[in-house]
Amino acid sequence: MRQALPDIVRRAHAQQITYCANQRQLSHRWLDPVQDELLARACAARAAADREFHTLTAQASALEPANIGEATPATYPIGFCHWICDAVWARLSTDVLVARLRRHGLLWQKVFCIGEESYFQNVIQIGDYLLDPAHDSLDGCAVPVVCTALATAPVENLDSWARYAAVARVYYHIDVYPNRYFPLLFPLVPFLAVRSSGRLELLYQQQLLFLLDVGEDWRRIRELMREEVWRAQSLPAACVQQLGELCHSGAFEQFPFEFRPADDAALVAALQDWQQLCSLAPKALARTLHELQRLVTLAAQRLRAANIIVPAPE
């Protein structure tokens, strides 16, 4: 594990914004003179993605936004940042202008970051610029596509679980609780979410922090476990009882993770179990991580379907 990381972990590292003096120099030489042309091509790619979306509306299951989101095809483009970014990326990756810039050494990578301290954002880094092909996915009246120099872009890398929870509260309009109820899930999904409707869900939107931790000795989850404010929170007892009754009743058929309320020591023990991943060969680790993605997606779907309602505080 320490000698070679599987592609799935390397790709997670590539999802963070790269700040580099060399990229600034290359961008000044090669990208600045063609920035307007790049933006025009990105706008054309976005328009093509919009047309594709509307032809695929009948296949909405293939176009779902993040699990925690409430967006539907009727809200497009709001809530479809990830889908739009992927669609534009696929088109521009074969564009001759982008290919020329890449040959000159400019970075070309999709990144996941925090925008304006209040929302999550899927964008494309090209050299020392961020190309946002879904700028209107938060506000439908905004300009659809923008290209901004990193020096002035109001973004930050997502690099801690506490920061993730803080932004998720604002962006998704949810309450966030520590996941003390499915300890095996804890390093991968350390939070549960309660929507404004009261529905309980896994706060499972992406795996970036988990995959970064796989390659960095679980630094971020260890930091989270030391935060007293976070550790003091817990779901109402009646909700925990309802969740336990549902899990033990067989109603969660094929729910892949054990319900077992855990104290701090149990969460530490769960993390120690996860550390065994590091002994796997890269190919075996990659297979395990892909299977975990499938199981967590299933768990998120099962919990959402159970429609457990957390009562509002009196």
C-alpha positions in Angstrom: 0.0 0.0 0.0 2.8 2.5 0.9 4.6 1.5 -2.3 1.8 2.0 -4.8 -1.7 3.4 -4.6 -4.5 2.1 -6.8 -5.9 4.4 -9.5 -9.0 5.1 -7.4 -6.9 6.7 -4.7 -4.7 8.5 -7.1 -7.7 9.9 -8.8 -9.0 11.2 -5.5 -5.8 13.2 -5.0 -6.2 14.6 -8.5 -9.6 16.0 -7.5 -8.0 18.6 -5.4 -7.0 22.0 -6.9 -3.3 22.3 -7.7 -1.6 25.6 -6.9 1.7 25.8 -8.8 4.0 28.6 -9.9 4.9 26.6 -13.0 1.2 26.4 -14.0 0.8 30.2 -13.6 3.7 30.7 -15.9 2.4 28.3 -18.5 -1.1 29.7 -18.3 0.2 33.3 -18.8 2.1 32.2 -21.9 -0.4 29.8 -23.5 -3.8 30.2 -22.0 -4.2 33.9 -21.5 -4.1 34.7 -25.2 -6.8 32.1 -26.0 -9.0 32.4 -22.9 -12.0 33.9 -24.8 -11.8 31.1 -27.4 -11.6 28.5 -24.6 -14.7 30.0 -23.0 -16.6 30.0 -26.3 -15.8 26.3 -26.8 -16.8 25.5 -23.2 -20.1 27.4 -23.8 -20.7 25.3 -26.9 -20.0 22.1 -25.0 -22.4 23.2 -22.3 -25.1 23.9 -24.8 -24.6 20.4 -26.3 -24.8 18.9 -22.8 -28.1 20.7 -22.2 -29.5 19.3 -25.4 -28.3 15.8 -24.4 -29.9 16.2 -20.9 -33.3 17.0 -22.4 -33.2 14.0 -24.7 -32.4 11.8 -21.7 -35.0 13.1 -19.3 -37.0 9.9 -19.7 -34.0 8.1 -18.3 -33.9 10.2 -15.1 -32.4 7.3 -13.0 -29.2 7.8 -15.0 -29.1 11.5 -14.3 -29.6 11.6 -10.6 -27.6 14.2 -8.7 -25.8 13.3 -5.5 -27.6 10.9 -3.1 -28.1 13.7 -0.5 -29.6 16.1 -3.1 -33.3 16.6 -3.8 -32.9 17.8 -7.4 -35.0 16.3 -10.2 -34.9 16.7 -14.0 -37.5 19.5 -13.5 -34.9 21.6 -11.6 -32.2 21.3 -14.2 -29.6 22.8 -14.1 -29.9 23.4 -10.4 -28.5 20.4 -8.5 -26.8 18.8 -11.6 -23.3 20.3 -11.2 -21.6 16.9 -11.3 -23.5 15.6 -14.3 -22.9 18.9 -16.3 -19.2 19.0 -15.4 -18.8 15.4 -16.5 -20.6 16.0 -19.8 -18.6 19.1 -20.6 -15.4 17.5 -19.6 -16.0 14.6 -22.0 -16.6 17.0 -24.9 -13.7 19.3 -24.2 -11.2 16.5 -23.5 -11.2 15.8 -27.3 -11.2 19.5 -28.3 -8.2 20.6 -30.4 -7.6 23.8 -28.3 -7.6 21.9 -25.1 -5.3 19.2 -26.5 -2.9 21.9 -27.6 -2.9 23.5 -24.2 -2.3 20.1 -22.6 0.7 19.5 -24.9 2.2 22.8 -23.6 2.0 21.3 -20.1 -1.2 22.8 -18.7 -3.0 20.7 -16.1 -6.4 19.3 -17.2 -8.3 17.7 -14.4 -11.8 17.6 -12.8 -11.8 18.9 -9.2 -14.2 18.9 -6.3 -14.0 21.9 -4.0 -15.9 24.4 -1.8 -17.1 27.5 -3.4 -17.6 30.8 -1.5 -17.4 29.0 1.8 -21.0 27.7 1.4 -21.4 25.1 -1.3 -19.8 22.2 -3.1 -18.6 22.6 -6.6 -17.5 20.4 -9.5 -15.2 22.3 -11.8 -12.4 21.8 -14.2 -8.8 23.0 -13.6 -6.9 24.0 -16.7 -3.5 25.3 -15.9 -3.9 28.1 -13.3 -7.6 28.6 -14.1 -10.9 27.1 -13.0 -13.4 26.4 -15.7 -16.9 26.1 -14.2 -19.3 24.7 -16.8 -22.2 24.5 -14.3 -22.0 28.0 -12.8 -25.8 28.2 -12.8 -26.4 24.9 -11.0 -26.8 26.8 -7.7 -28.7 29.8 -9.1 -30.5 29.2 -12.4 -30.2 32.9 -13.3 -26.4 32.9 -13.2 -24.1 32.8 -16.2 -23.9 29.1 -17.2 -20.1 29.0 -17.8 -17.2 31.0 -16.3 -13.4 30.8 -16.4 -11.6 32.3 -13.4 -7.9 32.6 -12.5 -7.1 30.6 -9.3 -5.8 33.8 -7.7 -9.3 35.3 -7.7 -11.5 32.2 -7.6 -13.5 32.1 -4.3 -12.7 28.4 -3.7 -10.9 26.1 -1.3 -9.9 22.5 -1.3 -12.1 20.1 0.7 -9.7 18.7 3.2 -11.4 18.0 6.5 -14.6 16.2 7.6 -15.5 19.0 10.0 -15.4 21.5 7.1 -17.4 19.1 5.0 -20.1 18.9 7.6 -20.2 22.7 8.1 -20.7 23.3 4.4 -23.2 20.5 4.0 -25.4 22.1 6.7 -25.7 25.3 4.7 -25.7 23.8 1.2 -28.2 21.0 1.8 -30.2 22.7 4.6 -29.7 19.7 6.9 -28.8 19.0 10.5 -25.7 16.8 10.9 -25.1 14.1 13.5 -22.1 11.8 14.1 -22.6 8.3 12.8 -22.4 6.3 16.0 -24.9 3.8 14.8 -23.1 2.0 12.0 -19.5 1.9 13.3 -18.2 -0.1 10.3 -19.3 2.7 8.1 -17.8 5.4 10.3 -14.5 6.2 8.5 -16.3 6.3 5.2 -19.6 8.0 6.3 -19.0 9.7 9.6 -22.2 11.7 9.5 -26.0 11.2 9.3 -28.2 13.9 7.9 -31.6 15.0 9.0 -33.5 17.0 6.4 -35.9 19.9 7.0 -38.7 17.3 6.6 -37.2 15.3 9.5 -36.1 12.4 7.3 -32.9 10.6 8.4 -30.3 9.7 5.8 -26.7 8.8 5.5 -24.7 12.0 4.6 -23.1 10.3 1.6 -22.4 12.6 -1.2 -18.9 11.7 -2.3 -15.9 9.6 -1.2 -13.1 12.1 -1.7 -12.1 12.5 1.9 -12.3 8.8 2.6 -10.1 8.0 -0.4 -7.5 10.7 0.6 -7.4 9.1 4.1 -6.8 5.6 2.7 -3.5 6.9 1.4 -2.7 9.2 4.4 -3.1 7.0 7.5 -6.7 8.3 8.1 -5.5 11.8 9.1 -8.8 13.5 8.5 -11.0 11.0 10.4 -8.6 11.0 13.3 -8.9 14.8 13.4 -12.7 14.6 13.4 -12.7 12.1 16.3 -10.8 14.7 18.5 -13.4 17.4 18.0 -15.4 17.7 21.2 -18.2 19.8 19.8 -18.9 17.1 17.1 -18.6 14.2 19.6 -21.2 15.7 21.9 -24.0 15.5 19.4 -26.4 12.5 19.2 -29.7 11.6 17.7 -32.8 11.7 19.9 -33.2 8.5 21.8 -36.6 7.8 20.3 -35.1 8.0 16.8 -32.3 5.7 17.7 -34.8 3.2 19.1 -36.8 3.4 15.8 -33.7 2.9 13.8 -32.7 -0.1 15.8 -36.1 -1.7 15.6 -36.2 -1.3 11.9 -32.7 -2.7 11.4 -33.4 -5.7 13.6 -36.9 -6.4 12.2 -35.7 -7.5 8.8 -37.3 -4.5 7.1 -33.8 -3.5 6.0 -33.4 -6.5 3.8 -29.9 -6.6 2.3 -28.9 -3.6 4.4 -25.1 -4.3 4.3 -23.9 -2.7 7.6 -24.6 -3.7 11.2 -26.6 -1.4 13.4 -24.6 -1.2 16.6 -24.6 2.1 18.6 -21.0 2.8 19.5 -19.0 4.8 22.0 -15.7 6.5 21.3 -13.7 3.3 22.0 -15.9 1.3 19.5 -15.3 3.9 16.8 -11.6 3.7 17.4 -11.8 -0.1 17.1 -13.7 0.3 13.8 -10.9 2.5 12.5 -8.3 -0.1 13.4 -10.3 -2.6 11.4 -10.2 -0.3 8.4 -6.4 0.1 8.7 -6.1 -3.5 7.6 -7.0 -2.2 4.1 -3.5 -0.8 3.9 -2.0 -4.4 3.9 -3.8 -5.2 0.6 -2.1 -5.2 -2.7 -3.1 -2.3 -4.9 -5.4 -4.4 -7.2 -7.1 -6.1 -4.3 -7.5 -2.7 -2.5 -9.1 -1.2 -5.7 -11.6 -4.1 -5.9 -12.4 -3.7 -2.2 -13.0 0.1 -2.6 -15.2 -0.4 -5.6 -17.3 -2.9 -3.7 -17.6 -0.5 -0.8 -18.9 2.1 -3.1 -21.6 -0.3 -4.2 -22.5 -1.3 -0.6 -22.6 2.3 0.7 -24.8 3.4 -2.2 -27.2 0.5 -1.3 -27.2 1.4 2.4 -28.0 5.1 1.5 -30.9 4.0 -0.7 -32.3 1.6 2.0 -32.1 4.2 4.8 -33.8 6.8 2.6 -36.6 4.4 1.6 -37.2 3.6 5.3 -38.3 7.2 5.8 -37.4 7.4 9.4 -38.5 10.8 10.8 -36.5 12.6 13.5 -38.9 14.7 15.6 -38.1 18.4 15.8 -36.8 19.7 19.1 -39.5 20.9 21.4 
